Amino acid sequence: MDRRHLLLGVSAVALSGCGFKLREGGDFAFHKLFVNFPEDPLGVELRRHLLGTGKLALIEDPQRMREADATLDILGQNRQRVIVGVNASGQVREVQLRLAVRFRLRDAQGVEWIEPVTLQMERDLSYAESAALSKEIEEGLTYRSMQTDIVGQIMRRLGAVRKRP
């Protein structure tokens, strides 16, 4: 038992000495954000991440839009499933899933802090007709993973924005 306490103490000292620190939410150039996107899975996850920072107040009522320091617009999203490989008998063997999200960030005066930009992800999946149901579930999970990655990219970009003089 004394060895465990000693090891725990040494570990704590070593981690504090190396600069280890848990990841924090970024500092944003705005405090009140008007969010202009639908209640779809992407919007729900993005909203959850924005609120999870503890540093932003989200405004969703268009009547109160003028109170916001900035506006985040999701201009569109597109999901595609493209067949990229077939076998000799014409059966699908490989598909590619694509997710693209277009967004922008502007201040209260309409000046764009992040001009409209499209974030894209692609993932390849094998496919077997005999396992169509399980492959459909796998596609759903893959789209969710891609969506989470894109939300993370949006959050990092929002955290990198600085007010222009």
NORLIN-V532548 format. One line per field, one symbol per residue. burial: 1 if it has 24 or more other ideal C-beta (glycine too) atoms within 12 Angstrom, else 0. A space follows every 10 residues. Layout:
burial->???
This chain:
burial->0000000000 0000000000 0000010111 0111111000 1110111011 0010010111 0000000111 1111101010 1000000000 0000111111 1011111000 0011000010 1010101000 0000000010 0110011101 1111101110 10000
